[in-house]
Amino acid sequence: MITDAEWATFVPSALLLAATPGANQLLTLRNGLRHGMTRAVGASLGRFSAFALRVIAVAAGLGAVLATSGVAFNVIKWCGVAYLLWLGARTVLAAVCGQGTAEGRKTADEGNDGEARGGLSSWRLGWQEFLVAATNPKALILLTVFLPQFLPPGAKDAAVPLLVLGAAYIGIEFCCAFGYAALGSRLRSMGITRRSRRWLDALTGAAMLGLAGWLATDNH
């Protein structure tokens, strides 16, 4: 069993880690700004589906195998680089052309008809979150290295404690995602100017491009 002392160390560490801006958190912020809080939070479930699969893999011992396999790591790494480059470039281009602002106005003006077509759009948003999380090899390394630090000393069966810690981390990450979605939604409700919204979109896209570059040049 995980002791109270281990929980007392794990929770603030996980909170700091989850709150740090990353590709998924920036994506949730952008979704909150463009589509509102409900859809941004709903889309973030795609991320947590990917996280849950990774936690299960780590608990089953597959995480350590993938983390030490150069081929598997590089395949995931370059898929993540390619997707972040595509998503970042698309976001910047949409900001430059004003498409993100037009999209927000269209969604607001469509009313019930827009909601009727919202299933497909929400699915796409969730799929984006899933792909960003699934193609980030650093998330795999994080779960492989971070979670085992909080296992009880001398634990013979690590699978169950790892699943518990993984579930707790996902819960903490969800709270942080909720905060990012709320921030984006708040900015949306404040009626920020089109120019400001386009700048925020451009900065989000640029950050994704920067993360892709960092991932591509990181040799660890």
C-alpha positions as semicolon CSV with decimal commas, in nm:
position;residue;x (nm);y (nm);z (nm)
1;M;0,000;0,000;0,000
2;I;0,109;0,355;-0,068
3;T;0,175;0,537;0,258
4;D;0,049;0,881;0,359
5;A;0,404;1,017;0,339
6;E;0,435;0,896;-0,020
7;W;0,100;1,054;-0,111
8;A;0,211;1,379;0,055
9;T;0,512;1,385;-0,178
10;F;0,335;1,256;-0,488
11;V;0,040;1,496;-0,498
12;P;0,231;1,830;-0,506
13;S;0,490;1,683;-0,744
14;A;0,220;1,559;-0,980
15;L;0,033;1,890;-0,953
16;L;0,343;2,089;-1,050
17;L;0,411;1,852;-1,338
18;A;0,053;1,857;-1,468
19;A;0,014;2,234;-1,439
20;T;0,328;2,306;-1,644
21;P;0,219;2,424;-1,991
22;G;0,267;2,155;-2,253
23;A;0,124;2,065;-2,590
24;N;-0,201;1,923;-2,450
25;Q;-0,257;2,204;-2,202
26;L;-0,203;2,463;-2,475
27;L;-0,446;2,272;-2,695
28;T;-0,708;2,276;-2,417
29;L;-0,654;2,650;-2,367
30;R;-0,706;2,706;-2,739
31;N;-1,018;2,488;-2,742
32;G;-1,160;2,679;-2,446
33;L;-1,098;3,006;-2,626
34;R;-1,248;2,890;-2,954
35;H;-1,527;2,655;-2,846
36;G;-1,604;2,722;-2,481
37;M;-1,536;2,534;-2,161
38;T;-1,774;2,239;-2,204
39;R;-1,634;2,130;-2,538
40;A;-1,274;2,193;-2,429
41;V;-1,316;1,975;-2,119
42;G;-1,495;1,710;-2,325
43;A;-1,214;1,709;-2,581
44;S;-0,955;1,664;-2,307
45;L;-1,101;1,317;-2,242
46;G;-0,917;1,211;-2,556
47;R;-0,591;1,295;-2,380
48;F;-0,684;1,096;-2,074
49;S;-0,777;0,795;-2,285
50;A;-0,419;0,799;-2,415
51;F;-0,283;0,848;-2,064
52;A;-0,492;0,559;-1,931
53;L;-0,356;0,326;-2,201
54;R;-0,002;0,432;-2,111
55;V;-0,056;0,379;-1,739
56;I;-0,183;0,027;-1,811
57;A;0,121;-0,033;-2,032
58;V;0,356;0,087;-1,758
59;A;0,183;-0,131;-1,498
60;A;0,210;-0,429;-1,730
61;G;0,580;-0,367;-1,780
62;L;0,547;-0,260;-2,142
63;G;0,640;0,099;-2,061
64;A;0,992;0,005;-1,954
65;V;1,038;-0,204;-2,269
66;L;0,925;0,082;-2,495
67;A;1,132;0,334;-2,304
68;T;1,450;0,131;-2,354
69;S;1,381;0,045;-2,718
70;G;1,555;0,297;-2,941
71;V;1,352;0,202;-3,246
72;A;1,013;0,224;-3,071
73;F;1,108;0,549;-2,902
74;N;1,220;0,710;-3,228
75;V;0,908;0,599;-3,416
76;I;0,685;0,757;-3,150
77;K;0,913;1,060;-3,128
78;W;0,905;1,147;-3,498
79;C;0,532;1,082;-3,524
80;G;0,490;1,330;-3,240
81;V;0,721;1,583;-3,406
82;A;0,534;1,555;-3,737
83;Y;0,192;1,591;-3,575
84;L;0,294;1,888;-3,358
85;L;0,448;2,057;-3,661
86;W;0,130;2,005;-3,861
87;L;-0,100;2,118;-3,580
88;G;0,117;2,416;-3,488
89;A;0,153;2,532;-3,848
90;R;-0,220;2,492;-3,906
91;T;-0,299;2,695;-3,593
92;V;-0,059;2,974;-3,690
93;L;-0,193;2,980;-4,045
94;A;-0,552;2,995;-3,919
95;A;-0,456;3,287;-3,691
96;V;-0,284;3,475;-3,973
97;C;-0,578;3,423;-4,208
98;G;-0,836;3,495;-3,935
99;Q;-0,997;3,152;-3,971
100;G;-1,002;3,083;-3,597
101;T;-1,199;3,402;-3,532
102;A;-1,439;3,326;-3,815
103;E;-1,485;2,978;-3,676
104;G;-1,572;3,115;-3,333
105;R;-1,827;3,357;-3,476
106;K;-1,979;3,085;-3,692
107;T;-2,018;2,851;-3,396
108;A;-2,178;3,126;-3,188
109;D;-2,416;3,225;-3,468
110;E;-2,527;2,874;-3,564
111;G;-2,719;2,814;-3,242
112;N;-2,904;2,485;-3,228
113;D;-2,799;2,391;-3,580
114;G;-2,436;2,423;-3,477
115;E;-2,500;2,205;-3,174
116;A;-2,657;1,941;-3,395
117;R;-2,334;1,920;-3,590
118;G;-2,121;1,952;-3,277
119;G;-2,072;1,574;-3,239
120;L;-1,829;1,548;-3,528
121;S;-1,640;1,862;-3,427
122;S;-1,615;1,746;-3,066
123;W;-1,488;1,410;-3,187
124;R;-1,219;1,585;-3,391
125;L;-1,114;1,794;-3,093
126;G;-1,091;1,484;-2,874
127;W;-0,898;1,300;-3,143
128;Q;-0,648;1,587;-3,159
129;E;-0,597;1,565;-2,783
130;F;-0,553;1,188;-2,807
131;L;-0,296;1,209;-3,087
132;V;-0,092;1,482;-2,915
133;A;-0,077;1,275;-2,595
134;A;-0,020;0,941;-2,770
135;T;0,263;1,066;-2,991
136;N;0,456;1,238;-2,713
137;P;0,734;0,997;-2,605
138;K;0,821;1,223;-2,312
139;A;0,485;1,136;-2,156
140;L;0,580;0,769;-2,173
141;I;0,919;0,838;-2,015
142;L;0,747;1,052;-1,753
143;L;0,513;0,773;-1,648
144;T;0,792;0,516;-1,660
145;V;1,032;0,722;-1,447
146;F;0,804;0,944;-1,237
147;L;0,542;0,702;-1,105
148;P;0,782;0,429;-0,979
149;Q;0,954;0,682;-0,752
150;F;0,649;0,676;-0,526
151;L;0,612;0,298;-0,499
152;P;0,634;0,151;-0,149
153;P;0,989;0,029;-0,075
154;G;1,030;-0,341;-0,139
155;A;0,693;-0,380;-0,307
156;K;0,677;-0,725;-0,467
157;D;0,382;-0,655;-0,696
158;A;0,412;-0,307;-0,843
159;A;0,125;-0,335;-1,091
160;V;-0,159;-0,236;-0,857
161;P;0,025;0,059;-0,690
162;L;0,128;0,184;-1,036
163;L;-0,233;0,172;-1,152
164;V;-0,343;0,362;-0,840
165;L;-0,073;0,626;-0,885
166;G;-0,152;0,651;-1,256
167;A;-0,521;0,701;-1,187
168;A;-0,437;0,969;-0,929
169;Y;-0,209;1,146;-1,177
170;I;-0,480;1,143;-1,444
171;G;-0,721;1,294;-1,190
172;I;-0,472;1,572;-1,110
173;E;-0,404;1,632;-1,479
174;F;-0,778;1,656;-1,539
175;C;-0,810;1,927;-1,273
176;C;-0,532;2,124;-1,443
177;A;-0,694;2,073;-1,785
178;F;-1,019;2,202;-1,636
179;G;-0,831;2,513;-1,525
180;Y;-0,684;2,571;-1,871
181;A;-1,026;2,520;-2,032
182;A;-1,179;2,763;-1,781
183;L;-0,912;3,022;-1,859
184;G;-0,976;2,992;-2,231
185;S;-1,349;3,010;-2,179
186;R;-1,311;3,314;-1,953
187;L;-1,110;3,495;-2,218
188;R;-1,379;3,402;-2,469
189;S;-1,660;3,535;-2,247
190;M;-1,474;3,861;-2,188
191;G;-1,527;3,938;-2,555
192;I;-1,162;3,989;-2,640
193;T;-1,100;4,151;-2,973
194;R;-1,047;3,953;-3,291
195;R;-0,692;4,080;-3,302
196;S;-0,620;3,954;-2,950
197;R;-0,777;3,617;-3,024
198;R;-0,567;3,580;-3,336
199;W;-0,255;3,668;-3,138
200;L;-0,338;3,402;-2,878
201;D;-0,395;3,146;-3,152
202;A;-0,065;3,244;-3,313
203;L;0,121;3,214;-2,982
204;T;-0,035;2,872;-2,917
205;G;0,066;2,752;-3,262
206;A;0,416;2,893;-3,221
207;A;0,450;2,716;-2,885
208;M;0,352;2,388;-3,049
209;L;0,611;2,445;-3,321
210;G;0,866;2,518;-3,050
211;L;0,777;2,197;-2,866
212;A;0,812;2,004;-3,192
213;G;1,157;2,155;-3,245
214;W;1,262;2,076;-2,890
215;L;1,138;1,719;-2,924
216;A;1,320;1,677;-3,257
217;T;1,654;1,797;-3,120
218;D;1,634;1,622;-2,781
219;N;1,847;1,308;-2,789
220;H;1,728;1,158;-2,460
